[in-house]
């Protein structure tokens, strides 16, 4: 499991971990049943506090991405596809908000934005 921590990020370290593990689960990079590294092992790998990894794992468990078996470890939960879709929609909405701010700043009208979105969407779809 490859997690990158940025000290320059405005996001707390536990949140960076949470976001990256969620992305790995949503993308299928790590599958249901996969055992995550122990909190101590992950903390050691990332050179951070165990308290930080504990908080990240608690967030993931609260959001339904992982479950913990006492004495055994933490595992990727079966995907609730509706929940996964909601998570993806949140990510897309956040990115579109940023794009709208950029468009407004640059004086780009909504019809141009829609045209750009259509072009990008179709290009990416044709690459698959």
N, C-alpha and C positions, 0 to 999 in steps of 0.2 A: 504494500500500500504506500503510494507516494504522495505525501502531504508536504506542501511548501508553506512555510510561515514567513510573512513579511513584517519586519519591524516598522516599515514605512507605511503600512496600511493603517487606515483610520478605524478598522474593525478590530475588536479585541481578539486575542489569539484563540480563545475557545470558540469564537464565532467563525474564524477562518477554518478551523478544524471541522466544525459542524457543517459548514457550507460545502467543503470539499468532499467530505464523506457522503453527504446527501447527493451531490452531483455524481459520485461514483456509483451509488445505488441506483439512482434514476436512469443513468446511462446504461446500466447493466454490466459495468466494469467489475463490480463485486455483486455477487448473486445471493439470493435468499439462502440462509443457512451458513454463509461464510462467517468464520470466527474472526472477529476483530482482534488486533493485538491487545494484550492486557493494558490497563491504564498506566501501569508502571513502565511497561515496555515502550509504549508509545511516547510517554513523557521522556524517557531516556533517549529514544531515537531523535526526538525533536528538541531535546535539551531544554525542556520546560518543566514546570511544576506539575506534580501528579494532580494537584487540585484543579489545574486548568484542564487536563484531560478528563478528569471526573466530571467537570461541568459540561464539557462538550458531549460526553457520553449520556449524561442526564438529559440534555437537550434533545439528542437524537432519540432517546427512549421515549421521552415525553411526546415527541412528534410522530412516534410510531415507526421509525426507521429501523430501530434495533430493539432487541430484548436481551435481558441479562438473566443468566441462570447462576444463582449463588454458588460459588465454589467451582464453577466451570468456565465462565467468561461471558462475553457479549457477542451476540450473533445478529446478522442482518435478518430483519423480519421479512415475511412474505409481503410482497407489494400489494397494497390496496390501490388498484389502478386509478380509481377516482381521486384518491388522495394525491397520487403521483401527478395526475393531470392538473390538479389544483396548484401544486407546487410549481409546475412548469408554467402555468398561467401567471402566477405571481412574478416569476422571473421575467417572462415576456413583457408583462405590464411595466415592471420597473425599467427595463431596457427601453421600452417605447416612450416612457415618460422622459427619460434622458434624451432620446432622439427628438422629441417634441420641443424640449427646452432649447436644444441646439438649433432646431429649425426656426423657432421663433426668433432666436438671437440673430440668425443669419438672414431673416426676412423671407424664409421659404414658406409658401402657402400650403394649405392642407392638400389641395389637388396634386401639387408636386410631390408632397410626402407620400400620398397614396400611390402615385406612379412609381416612385423610387421603391416603395415597399413591394409593389407587384413585380418589379424587375428583379429585385434581390430574391424574393421568394421563388420566382420561376427559375432563376439561375441556379440557386441552391438545389432546387428540386430536380433539375436536369442533370446535375453532377452525380446524383446517386445511382 
